[in-house]
Amino acid sequence: MNQQIYVTLDADGVMRVAQTRVMRDSVVAAFEEGHSAETIQQQYPVPLR
């Protein structure tokens, strides 16, 4: 069974979304402010692989 990794820890100890420069804390903060998942995704566009 393959597991996809959604959060990584960079060299400075910052948690980032997958292989992006988007900080996990930024996504969590936006969610806690009431933004929908769709709105957060639009705020941080990531190219499709």
Buried (B, 14 or more C-beta within 10 A) or exposed (E): EEEEEEEEEEEEEEEBBEEEEBBBEBBEEBEEEEBEEEEBEEEBEEEEE
